[in-house]
Amino acid sequence: MRHRIAVIGGGPAGLTFARVLHRHDHPVTVLERDPAPDARPPGGTLDLHEGLGQLALGKAGLLAEFQALSRPEGQAMRILDTDGTVLRDWQSHPGDQANPEIDRGQLRDLLLGPLDVQWGRGVTEVVPGTRDGVLVRFADGRQETFDLVIGADGAWSRVRPAISSATPHYTGVTLVETSLDDVDTRHPDLARLIGDGSVAVYGVNRALVAQRNSGGHVKVYAQFRAPLDRHMGLNRRAGMDTGLDLADVEAVRSSLLALFDGWAAPVLDLLRHGTAFVHRPLYVLPVSHTWAHVPGVTLLGDAAHLMPPLGAGANLAMLEGAELAESVAAAPGPGDLDEAVRAFEEQMWARAGRWAKITAAGLERLVNPDPTAALALFDEVQPS
Ligand SMILES: Cc1cc2nc3c(=O)[nH]c(=O)nc-3n(C[C@H](O)[C@H](O)[C@H](O)COP(=O)(O)OP(=O)(O)OC[C@H]3O[C@@H](n4cnc5c(N)ncnc54)[C@H](O)[C@@H]3O)c2cc1C
């Protein structure tokens, strides 16, 4: 029996779910709000862990293609003191496939493959339990019904309210992201500072992290504690309150340079040469977010368990997508489908709950009044 299944959102969770279901010859409708795959910049680089994201890619039959595209050398990690002294310098070893990096855009294209995504289909509301199944309403006024609707629509999910009243809350930490292009030719000193992977500098309640992507592109993340009001100010149009306009690149740059005043000049060059700035206040869902099971609707990835960006979110999202797809493909009748989803949710909650605790504690240590707390964390998790 073919269930009518829709996945809302074409991020790592939704695409992995759809790709694995497709591999099992089960039809799936993928509904994505973006009007096209390249409608907005895809974001930075993701490290995919052997037992999480890579396991999911194996279930999708995409592991060999991932290995051809990914960058094992991107696992290299260097930590500097704020005066520029190198405190730690972990190199990657040839053949180390534990956590290779891949650009988000490359991962998206790999997962998209033959999938027939419906672009420009923003969902506004999901209503379970109608006579014809689960009703999905779209921003353009249309509506459709399905047997199972998967909310893989990220932090600000429009599916989540159908089954849970939880909403994300601010962690007290924000990132301001900037980029460098052609770093090897345009900024060779910074290229050397960053190395093959990442460089991180930890100070009092703030950090600067630069990560190499493919093609000489680098993402730089300034991380700091600040009340949400300040961030709102950062986002406001120029002239309002005391806040900054993020589109005013030089004003944001000056503000960040003041925040990191006294740090070594080569480190601050990461901000001096950055292009546009993107504001990312970090929100999370409650650490052990669960819900009373609702037949016909479930959540995956950030929609289910938004957590600090410490290398787990996309990995969990993908593995959940793959596991749910396998369970759904193996469920012959409607009762089996609901049982499969229910069992999947229990498994997801247990694993995501563990990671949510780890990443919440990790964020506290990485953006901490005592910078040695960050160093100690890396000493615990990096292979010696
Ligand atoms: C700076 C940063 C660095 C990170 N680095 C890592 C890392 O190295 N490793 C890692 O594992 N994780 C990392 N993460 C976390 C990771 O990005 C997320 O956990 C992951 O993207 C979650 O995937 P998802 O598919 O659940 O949601 P998303 O990636 O948010 O995808 C949701 C999709 O749903 C679509 N959508 C939203 N609303 C609607 C709607 N109403 N209707 C239809 N479609 C909709 C969106 O357009 C989007 O395509 C990082 C996060 C940040 C911010």
The ligand as an SDF file (V2000), in Angstrom:
LIG
                    3D

 53 58  0  0  0  0  0  0  0  0999 V2000
   26.5250   28.7510   11.8130 C   0  0  0  0  0  0  0  0  0  0  0  0
   26.0270   27.3430   11.8950 C   0  0  0  0  0  0  0  0  0  0  0  0
   26.9150   26.2790   11.7290 C   0  0  0  0  0  0  0  0  0  0  0  0
   26.4560   24.9590   11.8350 C   0  0  0  0  0  0  0  0  0  0  0  0
   27.3600   23.9320   11.6560 N   0  0  0  0  0  0  0  0  0  0  0  0
   26.9250   22.6480   11.7660 C   0  0  0  0  0  0  0  0  0  0  0  0
   27.8310   21.5510   11.5760 C   0  0  0  0  0  0  0  0  0  0  0  0
   29.0420   21.7140   11.2990 O   0  0  0  0  0  0  0  0  0  0  0  0
   27.3500   20.2790   11.6860 N   0  0  0  0  0  0  0  0  0  0  0  0
   26.0450   20.0440   11.9790 C   0  0  0  0  0  0  0  0  0  0  0  0
   25.6420   18.8740   12.0920 O   0  0  0  0  0  0  0  0  0  0  0  0
   25.1450   21.0550   12.1430 N   0  0  0  0  0  0  0  0  0  0  0  0
   25.5620   22.3460   12.0300 C   0  0  0  0  0  0  0  0  0  0  0  0
   24.6670   23.3710   12.1990 N   0  0  0  0  0  0  0  0  0  0  0  0
   23.2450   23.0600   12.4660 C   0  0  0  0  0  0  0  0  0  0  0  0
   22.5320   22.7390   11.1660 C   0  0  0  0  0  0  0  0  0  0  0  0
   22.6590   23.8150   10.2730 O   0  0  0  0  0  0  0  0  0  0  0  0
   21.0460   22.4640   11.3980 C   0  0  0  0  0  0  0  0  0  0  0  0
   20.8640   21.6520   12.5260 O   0  0  0  0  0  0  0  0  0  0  0  0
   20.4550   21.7790   10.1580 C   0  0  0  0  0  0  0  0  0  0  0  0
   20.4990   22.6410    9.0550 O   0  0  0  0  0  0  0  0  0  0  0  0
   19.0110   21.3300   10.4390 C   0  0  0  0  0  0  0  0  0  0  0  0
   18.4790   20.7750    9.2660 O   0  0  0  0  0  0  0  0  0  0  0  0
   16.9070   20.7850    9.0130 P   0  0  0  0  0  0  0  0  0  0  0  0
   16.7040   20.1450    7.6900 O   0  0  0  0  0  0  0  0  0  0  0  0
   16.2310   20.2540   10.2110 O   0  0  0  0  0  0  0  0  0  0  0  0
   16.5110   22.3380    8.9720 O   0  0  0  0  0  0  0  0  0  0  0  0
   16.9690   23.4800    7.9700 P   0  0  0  0  0  0  0  0  0  0  0  0
   18.3680   23.2770    7.5080 O   0  0  0  0  0  0  0  0  0  0  0  0
   16.6460   24.7660    8.6620 O   0  0  0  0  0  0  0  0  0  0  0  0
   16.0310   23.3210    6.7160 O   0  0  0  0  0  0  0  0  0  0  0  0
   14.6640   23.6540    6.8000 C   0  0  0  0  0  0  0  0  0  0  0  0
   14.1170   23.8450    5.3860 C   0  0  0  0  0  0  0  0  0  0  0  0
   12.7220   24.0730    5.4850 O   0  0  0  0  0  0  0  0  0  0  0  0
   12.3600   25.1800    4.6700 C   0  0  0  0  0  0  0  0  0  0  0  0
   11.1700   25.7950    5.2690 N   0  0  0  0  0  0  0  0  0  0  0  0
   11.1070   26.5650    6.3860 C   0  0  0  0  0  0  0  0  0  0  0  0
    9.8500   26.9300    6.6450 N   0  0  0  0  0  0  0  0  0  0  0  0
    9.0880   26.3860    5.6750 C   0  0  0  0  0  0  0  0  0  0  0  0
    7.6920   26.4130    5.3920 C   0  0  0  0  0  0  0  0  0  0  0  0
    6.8430   27.0850    6.1870 N   0  0  0  0  0  0  0  0  0  0  0  0
    7.2260   25.7530    4.3110 N   0  0  0  0  0  0  0  0  0  0  0  0
    8.0900   25.0470    3.5160 C   0  0  0  0  0  0  0  0  0  0  0  0
    9.4310   24.9960    3.7210 N   0  0  0  0  0  0  0  0  0  0  0  0
    9.9150   25.6590    4.7910 C   0  0  0  0  0  0  0  0  0  0  0  0
   13.5790   26.0790    4.7000 C   0  0  0  0  0  0  0  0  0  0  0  0
   13.5970   26.9550    3.5850 O   0  0  0  0  0  0  0  0  0  0  0  0
   14.7110   25.0490    4.6670 C   0  0  0  0  0  0  0  0  0  0  0  0
   15.0580   24.6790    3.3600 O   0  0  0  0  0  0  0  0  0  0  0  0
   25.0890   24.7040   12.0890 C   0  0  0  0  0  0  0  0  0  0  0  0
   24.2000   25.7700   12.2380 C   0  0  0  0  0  0  0  0  0  0  0  0
   24.6580   27.0700   12.1530 C   0  0  0  0  0  0  0  0  0  0  0  0
   23.6820   28.2190   12.3280 C   0  0  0  0  0  0  0  0  0  0  0  0
  1  2  1  0
  2  3  1  0
  2 52  2  0
  3  4  2  0
  4  5  1  0
  4 50  1  0
  5  6  2  0
  6  7  1  0
  6 13  1  0
  7  8  2  0
  7  9  1  0
  9 10  1  0
 10 11  2  0
 10 12  1  0
 12 13  2  0
 13 14  1  0
 14 15  1  0
 14 50  1  0
 15 16  1  0
 16 17  1  0
 16 18  1  0
 18 19  1  0
 18 20  1  0
 20 21  1  0
 20 22  1  0
 22 23  1  0
 23 24  1  0
 24 25  2  0
 24 26  1  0
 24 27  1  0
 27 28  1  0
 28 29  2  0
 28 30  1  0
 28 31  1  0
 31 32  1  0
 32 33  1  0
 33 34  1  0
 33 48  1  0
 34 35  1  0
 35 36  1  0
 35 46  1  0
 36 37  1  0
 36 45  1  0
 37 38  2  0
 38 39  1  0
 39 40  1  0
 39 45  2  0
 40 41  1  0
 40 42  2  0
 42 43  1  0
 43 44  2  0
 44 45  1  0
 46 47  1  0
 46 48  1  0
 48 49  1  0
 50 51  2  0
 51 52  1  0
 52 53  1  0
M  END
$$$$
